[in-house]
Amino acid sequence: MTTQAAGRFKRPQISGIVLPLIAFAILIAGWYASVRIWDVPESVVPSPELAVKALTGTLAEYLIDQSLFTLWEVWLGFGIAIVVGVLLALALTGSRTLDKAISPILVGFNAIPKIAVGPMLVMWFGFGYESKVLVVVLLSFFPVVLSTMAGLKSVPAELIELTESMDASRIKTFLKVRVPWALPQFFTGLKLGISLAFVGAVVGEFIGGGAEGIGYVIISARSQLATDLAFAGIFMLALMSVLSYYLIVWAEKLLLPWASETSA
């Protein structure tokens, strides 16, 4: 690898780490300045120092335990959404009749606000983790289905005709052509879905009762005017969401190096 090529390779990696840190530092500085300049009461918006104390103080272990519970809900529901979503996308892509029959129902169901469905899930499945996981599934399911279907349907007709001219079987064409072609869009759906999965987990914890999860921490801290603890919970939620998102990005680069090279 030449020096120039190595420089081009390292520059995006360095900027991908340094620039977000700079932006985060500017955000914290703006937060600190706003609280000081306008003398905002701590019961409304805490200073960054108070939020850091809540993160690193006596409640740090409590925050970590509740965050891990939410993280478990997210990845359990997201895993179910991936499996069910991919299977449904395969079925709808393989049958035009099934696609025409079910796709309008999916679109209509996706338009229903999930916060309206949440109380019904609690009524059906109780106040345990099941109702919260189902909210995660409902929110993250549709991006996976739609992106997978879009990827499978986007294969150029000329490529399919080429494989057919080489006497390739339908299964081999599907595995060797359609699946690789659809993987970039599938990962796009995963990146959209994981963000919605965290939203679903917190919404489920807000409306589902119980005393576990980072959503419970935020809502209970708000009722006690402990805004420092609420902001600490929000930070933990954002941190888990960002790390989960970049875990999918890393998996995409590991499994599809050719896709990132093409886009670059």
Order of alpha helices (4+ residues) and beta strands (2+ residues): alpha-alpha-alpha-alpha-alpha-alpha-alpha-alpha-alpha-alpha-alpha-alpha
